[in-house]
Amino acid sequence: MKEGELMRSYKRWLLIFIITIFPVISSGCWNYREVDTLGIATGMAVDRDPISKDYIVSVEIIDISSDTKKSTISSEIYTSKSKTMFDAIRNMIEITGKRIFWSHAKVLIVSEDIAKEGIIPVLDWSLRDSEIRNDLDLLIAKGSSAEQILKDKNYSGNSMSFHIDNILKNQKSISKYVDTKLFRNKIEIAKNNLAATVEIISKKEINDEKSLVVDGSAIFKGDKLIGYLDGNETMQMLMLRNKLKAGVIPLKNVCNSNTDVTLEIFNNNTKLKNVYSGGKLTLKIDVYTTVAIAELSGDEDLIKEDKRKLLQQDAEMRIKENLNNLISKMQREYDADVFGFQQFIENNNPKIYKELKKNNDNIFKNLQTDINVHINIKGSALRTNSIKVGK
């Protein structure tokens, strides 16, 4: 075959190939599904039926309706139950007439009862299903069922799950609850020397009305819920774990005066060091915190340099006392290392860790700590003095 004819034959077959393959690659996803055939989930709540012991699964599904002028978004809660999580989800098709689409889901709320029994069955299905994102926020419903949280009657917005997600996005501003994603909780539960913590959602009475509040942490031993930390204790825990980014420290009656001060945290750096002597281990904890005076009320002008030193010492003393009390509480009441102290010891001094394990299986409960707090007050916002009241 001549070179010209060979070239024409090559071009002809290339054209046939392009014409054949084009419809295949331009026809869209192989598993494409129309939106109106799906129930788009924004969040899920899991409870336990006290009699049958079935899982009660509640899913919030959004409904997008539109007319020629505007589109509106609303949501509805659908509930199903079964012996297993997956079966309960599939049974929901009988109610909704649609298969649940999980890619836009934001929160997974689990009841106290299930958390006390063990949270692994809920985590297993959630992390095994390919459609559920592993960065879903995990919360424990304290004081009410998980379903009641999703069905809160005092909320009038489009989606309760999206509302909770917006609260969680601002965690770093107050640091009174932990950032708990599904994948992170799975990692913490699998660790031998760390007690996992999960954020709490509950209903609290505010101005004679019960409102949803995300505050505090649930403490887990293995995969079982054993207790709680309040919002302030959670902030102290984050400080000891060197995960505190921001927050507020209110101080009442500073230096035994009638003056109250609120400090805003801008930065925190906590350093740990092992001191091993005479067969005993002491964990030295140095906390370096940069703050500013965000609020001051009372007669004492604590902004002036000489008075500011007193404020600094008072704040250091109170924070140290709070941190010592929290460590003692975790050791005495729960024997739960939520701080990661044992991990630090094992990673930095594996020989010492092995020796302590031989002599005493409970390292955390008997661990001595030496805490030093270093506060740096860098400013007082827009004012350089306190507001005086005329006679």
PyMOL commands that set and color helices and strands:
alter all, ss='L'
color gray80, all
select helices_A, chain A and resi 3-25+35-37+85-91+93-96+112-117+120-128+146-150+160-169+171-174+182-190+231-240+254-256+305-334+341-348+350-359
alter helices_A, ss='H'
color red, helices_A
select strands_A, chain A and resi 38-48+55-66+71-82+99-101+107-111+137-142+197-206+209-221+224-229+247-251+260-277+280-297+368-377
alter strands_A, ss='S'
color yellow, strands_A
deselect
rebuild
show_as cartoon
